[in-house]
Amino acid sequence: MKAPDSSGRTAEVLRLGLIEGVSVRAISRRMSMARRTVRKILGRAPVVRKTAEPRGSLLDPYDAAIRGLLDDTPEMLAPAVLERLRVLGYRGGVTILRARLRALRRRGRREAFLTLHFAPGAAMQVDWADFGFALPGVPRRVSGFVAVLCHSRQLYLEFTLSQALGSFLRCMERCLRFYGGTTTAEIFDNMKTVVLSHTATATVFNPKFLEYARARGGFAVRACNLYKANEKGGVERGIGFTRRRFWPGRRFRDLLDLNTQATIWRDDFANGRVHDETGKVPALVFEHEEKRLLKPVPATPFNTDEVEGCGVTKSFRVPFDRNRYSVPWRLVGQQVIVRANDEAVAIFLGPKQVALHARCWDVGQDIEHPSHKEGLLEHKPRATAGTPPPALAALGETSRVYFKVLAAGCRSIHRETTRLIWLLELFGASATESAMVEVMKTGHVGAEYVEYVMRHKRGLVPQAPPLRLGKAELDQITLPEPDLSIYDHLGVTRMTRDPGEPPNHDPNGASP
């Protein structure tokens, strides 16, 4: 069969399209012909789809306001911008606002960084890492103290429940003992325990931490610039490595169990694997190249206790670290000093320790020692103004006479009571009572007179409690008073010659 010529095909296309009304697509399939050719035969121009005009946005009237906010504060987030637009009448949501902010924010150029190289023993980087509320039943966030030697990449890891200065210094102490020395410089982030303020022109360091640095060999303290995490990239990688390798799937009972597992992982795996950047084992590089170049740490102990001053409340409690600790009830209204470490909380009135508690790492707890409220129910203050308070009962009849005279004057009985209790705690009942008697013999009453008699006229000094070393065999050691009578004969021996003359010298010039 002879194939139809081009004129026949054209006629067929015209018939189908113009007479039968077949679509261009159908004619193209039936005649095995391109649709463009079919349209050309039928005299039809290509279909041009009209582009819809872009729809306006609810944010368009506020575009100038948004640009002004970003010019003033480029880092402002979408919720903060939304608050300011609400005042101007914006009724849309935050989603389209975020999209607009992404389009308007200035995109900075990508910054190039240099690779830093550190000599053995030159530097160590230190930082905190937050691991959230990870301990079962403990409403405190777990913090990871991470330190990395910049040359060997030797890692130190420890977990705590506080980032306060005392906890930070204790972590530093254990870290330096782990390494066996200090580096020339130690690099820190802008944590408040190290840096009080950091500007482009000056850095103000925490004086307590500078004192610690001097006491531990005088290492240099350096702070990273703000928002420049690349300046402590070693410890940042150490934190990331801990989050990826140690933390996922980890189960632990308490903080001690967590630190035990962290120590085993740190020593057996983290410091024993081949480091991704150096291609060497950190533990081996540290042992053979860096350890001998560290500066030794002085053996002199440094006080790492957390120290706070506060007042005793009416319920004879002292607030400390989101808990309350009891003191003897007679100290209500006094100013005391709280000293705490990881295990204990000690409370001092002047140099005298008046309370000692095991430290609580919970929140909102009330820790009371039963002895601190002994006698309170029997001696509730029900007396008149001229009756001595129960806390001064140890002063006997003297206190009754003293307060009877005091009530007739214009002095504050509350202030006098507080001051006398303080003197009673520092100097004892006998010395305080004797001083009160001496003051009343002069025709006066007043705590300042009583204190003057004891401190200046009698030269009494508050005595601190004896130092306890924590071992019974050492705490029980007593030494007898030395016998000084053996030196008495030296004072009465008659001098037979001038101490400046040589032995056997004859004052008349004769030789021996």
C-alpha positions as CSV (number, residue, x, y, z in Angstrom):
1,M,0.0,0.0,0.0
2,K,1.4,3.4,-1.0
3,A,1.9,5.8,1.9
4,P,-0.3,9.0,1.5
5,D,1.6,12.0,0.2
6,S,2.1,15.2,2.2
7,S,-0.9,16.9,0.6
8,G,-3.1,14.0,1.6
9,R,-1.8,14.2,5.1
10,T,-2.4,17.9,5.2
11,A,-5.9,17.4,4.0
12,E,-6.6,14.7,6.6
13,V,-5.3,17.0,9.4
14,L,-7.5,19.8,8.1
15,R,-10.5,17.5,8.1
16,L,-10.0,16.2,11.5
17,G,-9.3,19.5,13.0
18,L,-11.7,21.8,11.3
19,I,-14.6,19.5,10.5
20,E,-14.6,16.9,13.2
21,G,-13.1,19.1,15.9
22,V,-10.5,16.7,17.0
23,S,-7.9,18.2,19.4
24,V,-4.3,18.8,18.4
25,R,-3.1,16.2,20.8
26,A,-5.4,13.5,19.3
27,I,-4.5,14.4,15.7
28,S,-0.8,14.2,16.6
29,R,-1.2,10.7,17.9
30,R,-3.4,9.5,15.1
31,M,-1.3,10.9,12.3
32,S,2.1,10.3,14.0
33,M,2.9,13.9,13.6
34,A,4.4,16.5,15.9
35,R,1.9,18.8,17.6
36,R,3.8,21.8,16.4
37,T,3.3,20.6,12.8
38,V,-0.4,20.0,13.5
39,R,-0.8,23.5,14.8
40,K,1.1,25.0,11.8
41,I,-1.3,23.2,9.4
42,L,-4.3,24.3,11.3
43,G,-3.0,27.9,11.6
44,R,-3.0,27.9,15.3
45,A,-0.4,29.8,17.3
46,P,1.3,28.1,20.3
47,V,-0.6,28.4,23.5
48,V,1.1,31.0,25.7
49,R,0.2,30.4,29.4
50,K,-0.4,33.6,31.3
51,T,1.7,34.0,34.4
52,A,-0.3,34.9,37.5
53,E,0.6,38.1,39.1
54,P,2.4,37.6,42.4
55,R,0.1,37.9,45.4
56,G,0.8,40.5,47.9
57,S,1.9,39.6,51.5
58,L,0.6,40.7,54.8
59,L,4.1,41.9,55.6
60,D,4.4,44.2,52.6
61,P,3.1,47.3,54.6
62,Y,5.7,46.6,57.3
63,D,8.7,46.0,55.1
64,A,10.4,49.3,56.0
65,A,9.8,48.7,59.7
66,I,11.4,45.2,59.5
67,R,14.4,46.5,57.6
68,G,14.9,49.2,60.2
69,L,14.8,46.7,63.0
70,L,17.4,44.5,61.3
71,D,19.6,47.4,60.6
72,D,19.6,48.3,64.3
73,T,19.8,44.8,65.7
74,P,20.8,42.2,63.0
75,E,20.6,39.3,65.5
76,M,17.0,40.0,66.5
77,L,14.9,36.8,66.3
78,A,11.5,36.4,64.6
79,P,9.4,36.3,67.9
80,A,11.0,39.6,69.0
81,V,10.3,41.2,65.6
82,L,6.7,39.9,65.8
83,E,6.1,41.7,69.1
84,R,7.1,45.0,67.6
85,L,5.0,44.5,64.5
86,R,1.9,43.7,66.6
87,V,2.0,47.2,67.9
88,L,2.0,48.5,64.3
89,G,-1.1,46.5,63.4
90,Y,0.4,43.3,61.9
91,R,-2.1,40.4,62.1
92,G,-0.2,37.6,60.4
93,G,1.8,34.8,61.9
94,V,5.4,34.1,62.7
95,T,6.0,31.6,59.8
96,I,5.9,34.1,57.0
97,L,7.8,36.5,59.1
98,R,10.7,34.0,59.5
99,A,10.8,33.5,55.7
100,R,11.0,37.3,55.2
101,L,13.7,37.6,57.8
102,R,15.8,34.9,56.1
103,A,15.5,36.8,52.8
104,L,16.4,40.1,54.3
105,R,19.3,39.2,56.6
106,R,22.7,40.1,55.3
107,R,24.7,37.1,54.5
108,G,28.3,37.6,55.6
109,R,31.2,36.3,53.7
110,R,32.5,32.9,54.8
111,E,35.4,33.4,57.1
112,A,38.8,31.6,56.6
113,F,40.6,30.1,59.7
114,L,44.2,29.3,60.3
115,T,45.2,25.9,61.7
116,L,46.8,26.5,65.1
117,H,49.8,24.5,66.2
118,F,50.9,24.2,69.8
119,A,54.3,23.1,71.2
120,P,54.3,20.4,73.9
121,G,53.3,21.9,77.2
122,A,52.3,25.2,75.7
123,A,48.6,25.3,76.2
124,M,45.5,23.6,77.6
125,Q,41.9,24.5,76.7
126,V,39.0,24.3,79.2
127,D,35.3,24.6,78.9
128,W,31.9,23.5,80.3
129,A,29.4,21.3,78.5
130,D,25.7,21.1,79.5
131,F,24.0,17.7,79.5
132,G,20.6,18.6,81.0
133,F,18.6,16.9,83.7
134,A,20.3,13.5,83.3
135,L,20.4,12.1,86.9
136,P,17.4,10.2,88.0
137,G,15.4,12.1,90.6
138,V,17.9,15.0,90.8
139,P,16.4,18.4,89.7
140,R,19.9,19.8,88.8
141,R,21.5,20.0,85.4
142,V,24.5,17.9,84.8
143,S,27.6,19.8,83.6
144,G,30.7,18.3,82.0
145,F,34.1,19.8,82.8
146,V,36.3,19.1,79.8
147,A,40.0,19.9,79.4
148,V,42.2,19.1,76.4
149,L,46.0,19.5,76.1
150,C,46.5,21.3,72.7
151,H,49.5,19.3,71.6
152,S,48.8,15.7,72.6
153,R,45.0,16.0,72.6
154,Q,45.0,14.2,76.0
155,L,41.4,14.6,77.4
156,Y,40.2,15.1,80.9
157,L,36.5,14.6,81.7
158,E,34.5,15.1,84.8
159,F,30.8,15.6,85.6
160,T,29.4,17.9,88.3
161,L,26.1,19.4,89.4
162,S,27.3,23.0,89.6
163,Q,29.4,25.4,87.6
164,A,30.0,27.7,90.6
165,L,33.5,29.0,91.3
166,G,34.2,26.4,94.1
167,S,33.1,23.5,91.9
168,F,35.2,24.9,89.0
169,L,38.3,25.2,91.1
170,R,37.9,21.7,92.5
171,C,37.6,20.4,89.0
172,M,40.7,22.3,88.0
173,E,42.6,20.8,91.0
174,R,41.7,17.2,90.0
175,C,42.5,18.0,86.3
176,L,46.0,19.3,87.1
177,R,46.6,16.2,89.3
178,F,45.5,14.0,86.4
179,Y,48.0,15.7,84.0
180,G,50.7,16.0,86.7
181,G,51.4,19.6,86.0
182,T,50.3,22.8,84.2
183,T,50.9,24.2,80.8
184,T,52.4,27.6,80.1
185,A,49.0,29.1,79.2
186,E,45.4,27.9,79.7
187,I,42.6,29.0,77.4
188,F,39.1,29.5,78.7
189,D,35.7,30.5,77.3
190,N,34.1,33.6,78.8
191,M,32.7,31.8,81.9
192,K,32.0,34.1,84.8
193,T,34.2,32.1,87.1
194,V,37.2,33.2,84.9
195,V,36.1,36.4,83.1
196,L,34.0,39.1,84.7
197,S,33.7,41.2,81.5
198,H,35.2,41.0,78.0
199,T,35.1,43.9,75.5
200,A,37.1,44.7,72.4
201,T,39.4,46.9,74.5
202,A,39.8,45.1,77.8
203,T,39.3,41.8,79.6
204,V,38.6,41.8,83.3
205,F,39.4,38.5,84.9
206,N,38.0,37.1,88.2
207,P,40.6,38.0,90.9
208,K,39.9,34.8,92.8
209,F,40.8,32.7,89.7
210,L,43.9,34.8,89.1
211,E,45.0,34.1,92.6
212,Y,44.5,30.4,91.9
213,A,46.6,30.6,88.7
214,R,49.5,32.2,90.7
215,A,49.2,29.6,93.4
216,R,49.4,26.8,90.8
217,G,52.6,27.7,89.1
218,G,51.7,31.0,87.6
219,F,50.2,29.8,84.3
220,A,48.9,32.5,82.0
221,V,45.1,32.9,81.8
222,R,43.7,33.6,78.3
223,A,40.1,34.2,77.3
224,C,38.6,33.6,73.9
225,N,37.1,36.5,72.0
226,L,33.3,36.6,72.1
227,Y,31.5,34.3,69.7
228,K,34.9,32.8,68.5
229,A,34.6,29.2,69.3
230,N,37.3,28.4,66.8
231,E,39.8,29.8,69.2
232,K,39.2,26.8,71.5
233,G,38.6,24.3,68.8
234,G,40.4,21.5,70.7
235,V,38.1,21.4,73.6
236,E,35.1,22.0,71.4
237,R,36.0,18.8,69.5
238,G,36.5,17.1,72.8
239,I,33.0,18.0,73.9
240,G,31.5,16.9,70.6
241,F,33.4,13.6,70.8
242,T,32.1,13.0,74.3
243,R,28.5,13.8,73.2
244,R,28.8,11.4,70.2
245,R,30.8,8.5,71.7
246,F,30.3,8.4,75.5
247,W,26.8,9.9,76.2
248,P,24.4,8.1,73.8
249,G,22.6,5.2,75.5
250,R,24.5,5.7,78.8
251,R,22.7,4.5,82.0
252,F,23.9,5.5,85.5
253,R,22.5,5.4,89.0
254,D,24.0,8.7,90.4
255,L,26.8,11.2,89.9
256,L,29.4,8.8,91.3
257,D,28.4,6.1,88.9
258,L,28.4,8.5,86.0
259,N,31.9,9.7,86.9
260,T,33.2,6.2,87.3
261,Q,32.0,5.2,83.8
262,A,33.4,8.5,82.4
263,T,36.8,7.8,84.0
264,I,37.0,4.3,82.5
265,W,35.9,5.5,79.1
266,R,38.3,8.4,79.2
267,D,41.4,6.3,80.1
268,D,40.6,3.1,78.1
269,F,39.1,4.6,75.0
270,A,39.1,8.3,74.5
271,N,42.9,8.8,75.2
272,G,43.8,5.4,73.7
273,R,42.3,5.7,70.2
274,V,43.9,7.2,67.2
275,H,43.0,10.9,67.0
276,D,41.1,11.9,63.9
277,E,43.3,15.0,63.3
278,T,46.7,14.1,64.5
279,G,46.6,10.5,63.5
280,K,48.4,9.6,66.8
281,V,47.3,8.1,70.1
282,P,46.9,11.0,72.6
283,A,48.0,8.9,75.6
284,L,51.3,7.9,73.9
285,V,52.0,11.5,72.7
286,F,51.3,12.8,76.2
287,E,53.5,10.2,77.9
288,H,56.5,10.5,75.6
289,E,56.4,14.1,74.4
290,E,54.4,16.4,76.6
291,K,54.2,15.2,80.2
292,R,57.9,15.9,81.0
293,L,57.5,19.5,79.8
294,L,54.6,20.4,82.1
295,K,55.3,22.7,85.0
296,P,55.0,21.0,88.4
297,V,52.1,22.0,90.6
298,P,53.1,23.4,94.0
299,A,52.2,21.1,96.9
300,T,50.7,24.1,99.0
301,P,46.9,23.5,99.2
302,F,44.6,26.1,97.9
303,N,41.2,26.8,99.5
304,T,38.5,25.9,96.9
305,D,35.5,26.2,99.3
306,E,32.5,28.2,98.2
307,V,32.2,31.1,100.7
308,E,29.1,33.2,101.2
309,G,27.9,35.5,103.9
310,C,24.3,35.6,104.9
311,G,21.9,36.2,107.8
312,V,20.1,33.6,110.0
313,T,16.4,33.7,109.4
314,K,13.6,33.6,112.1
315,S,13.4,29.8,111.6
316,F,17.1,29.6,112.4
317,R,17.9,28.6,108.8
318,V,20.7,29.7,106.5
319,P,19.9,29.7,102.7
320,F,22.6,28.3,100.5
321,D,22.6,26.9,96.9
322,R,18.8,26.6,96.7
323,N,18.5,24.7,100.0
324,R,18.2,25.7,103.7
325,Y,20.5,24.5,106.5
326,S,19.8,24.9,110.2
327,V,22.0,26.5,112.9
328,P,21.4,26.7,116.7
329,W,18.2,28.6,117.3
330,R,19.8,31.2,119.5
331,L,21.7,32.6,116.5
332,V,18.6,34.1,114.9
333,G,19.4,37.5,113.3
334,Q,23.2,36.9,113.3
335,Q,25.4,37.3,110.3
336,V,27.3,34.0,109.5
337,I,29.7,32.7,106.9
338,V,28.9,29.5,104.9
339,R,31.8,27.5,103.6
340,A,31.0,24.5,101.4
341,N,32.7,21.9,99.3
342,D,31.4,18.9,97.4
343,E,30.6,16.9,100.5
344,A,29.9,19.3,103.4
345,V,28.4,22.7,104.4
346,A,30.0,24.3,107.4
347,I,28.6,27.5,109.0
348,F,30.8,29.9,111.0
349,L,30.0,32.7,113.4
350,G,33.3,34.6,113.3
351,P,36.0,32.0,113.6
352,K,33.8,29.5,115.4
353,Q,32.0,26.7,113.6
354,V,28.4,26.6,114.8
355,A,26.9,24.0,112.3
356,L,28.1,21.2,110.0
357,H,25.8,19.4,107.4
358,A,26.3,17.0,104.6
359,R,25.8,18.9,101.4
360,C,22.5,18.4,99.7
361,W,22.4,18.4,95.9
362,D,18.6,18.5,95.7
363,V,16.6,21.7,95.4
364,G,14.3,23.3,97.9
365,Q,15.2,21.0,100.8
366,D,15.2,21.9,104.5
367,I,18.2,20.3,106.3
368,E,17.9,20.4,110.1
369,H,20.1,19.0,112.8
370,P,18.0,17.9,115.8
371,S,20.3,19.5,118.3
372,H,19.8,23.0,116.8
373,K,16.2,23.3,118.2
374,E,16.9,21.8,121.6
375,G,15.4,23.9,124.4
376,L,13.5,26.2,122.0
377,L,10.0,24.9,123.0
378,E,10.8,25.3,126.7
379,H,12.2,28.8,126.3
380,K,9.9,30.5,123.9
381,P,10.2,34.3,124.4
382,R,7.2,35.1,126.6
383,A,8.9,37.4,129.0
384,T,8.6,41.1,129.3
385,A,11.1,43.6,127.9
386,G,13.1,43.5,131.2
387,T,13.6,39.8,131.2
388,P,16.8,38.3,129.6
389,P,16.2,36.1,126.5
390,P,16.7,32.3,126.9
391,A,19.8,32.4,124.7
392,L,21.6,34.3,127.5
393,A,20.6,32.0,130.2
394,A,24.2,31.0,130.6
395,L,24.9,34.4,132.0
396,G,22.8,33.7,135.1
397,E,21.7,36.5,137.5
398,T,24.0,39.0,135.8
399,S,21.8,39.0,132.7
400,R,18.6,39.6,134.7
401,V,20.0,42.7,136.4
402,Y,21.6,43.9,133.1
403,F,18.3,43.6,131.1
404,K,16.2,45.2,133.9
405,V,18.4,48.3,133.7
406,L,18.4,48.1,129.9
407,A,14.6,48.1,129.7
408,A,14.5,51.4,131.5
409,G,16.6,53.1,128.9
410,C,16.1,54.0,125.2
411,R,18.4,51.3,123.7
412,S,17.2,48.7,121.2
413,I,16.7,45.5,123.3
414,H,16.7,43.5,120.1
415,R,20.1,44.9,119.0
416,E,21.6,44.4,122.5
417,T,20.4,40.8,122.6
418,T,21.8,40.0,119.2
419,R,25.2,41.6,120.0
420,L,25.5,39.9,123.4
421,I,24.7,36.5,121.9
422,W,27.4,37.1,119.4
423,L,29.9,37.9,122.1
424,L,28.8,34.9,124.2
425,E,29.5,32.6,121.2
426,L,33.0,34.1,120.6
427,F,34.3,34.6,124.1
428,G,32.3,32.2,126.2
429,A,29.9,32.7,129.1
430,S,32.4,33.4,131.9
431,A,34.3,36.2,130.1
432,T,31.1,37.8,128.9
433,E,29.4,37.8,132.3
434,S,32.5,39.2,134.0
435,A,32.7,42.0,131.4
436,M,29.0,42.9,131.9
437,V,29.6,43.1,135.7
438,E,32.6,45.5,135.1
439,V,30.5,47.7,132.7
440,M,27.6,48.0,135.2
441,K,30.1,49.0,138.0
442,T,30.9,52.1,135.9
443,G,27.2,53.0,135.7
444,H,26.6,52.0,132.1
445,V,25.0,49.2,130.0
446,G,25.7,48.5,126.4
447,A,27.1,45.7,124.3
448,E,29.8,48.0,122.8
449,Y,31.1,48.6,126.3
450,V,31.1,44.9,127.0
451,E,33.0,44.2,123.8
452,Y,35.5,47.0,124.6
453,V,36.3,45.5,128.0
454,M,37.0,42.0,126.6
455,R,38.8,43.0,123.4
456,H,40.9,46.1,124.5
457,K,41.1,46.2,128.3
458,R,41.6,42.4,128.8
459,G,43.1,41.7,125.3
460,L,40.9,38.6,124.7
461,V,41.0,37.1,121.2
462,P,38.3,34.8,119.9
463,Q,39.7,31.3,119.7
464,A,39.0,29.2,116.6
465,P,38.2,25.5,117.1
466,P,41.1,23.1,116.9
467,L,42.1,21.9,113.4
468,R,40.7,18.5,112.6
469,L,42.7,16.4,110.1
470,G,40.1,13.7,109.6
471,K,42.1,10.8,111.1
472,A,41.5,9.8,114.7
473,E,45.2,8.9,115.3
474,L,46.3,12.4,114.2
475,D,43.4,14.3,115.9
476,Q,44.1,12.6,119.2
477,I,47.8,13.6,119.4
478,T,48.6,15.8,122.4
479,L,51.9,17.3,123.2
480,P,52.9,18.3,126.7
481,E,53.9,21.9,127.5
482,P,57.6,22.3,127.2
483,D,59.7,22.8,130.4
484,L,61.3,26.2,130.1
485,S,63.0,26.0,133.4
486,I,66.1,24.5,131.8
487,Y,66.8,28.0,130.4
488,D,66.6,29.8,133.7
489,H,70.3,29.4,134.5
490,L,71.2,31.3,131.3
491,G,69.6,34.4,132.6
492,V,71.5,34.5,135.9
493,T,74.9,33.5,134.7
494,R,77.3,36.3,135.4
495,M,79.1,37.7,132.3
496,T,82.9,37.6,132.8
497,R,84.0,39.2,129.5
498,D,82.8,41.5,126.7
499,P,81.0,39.3,124.2
500,G,82.9,41.2,121.4
501,E,86.4,40.3,122.8
502,P,88.2,37.1,121.9
503,P,88.7,34.4,124.5
504,N,91.5,34.9,127.1
505,H,92.0,38.6,126.2
506,D,93.8,40.6,128.9
507,P,92.4,44.1,129.1
508,N,95.9,45.3,130.3
509,G,97.5,44.2,127.1
510,A,99.3,41.1,128.6
511,S,99.3,37.9,126.6
512,P,97.9,34.8,128.2
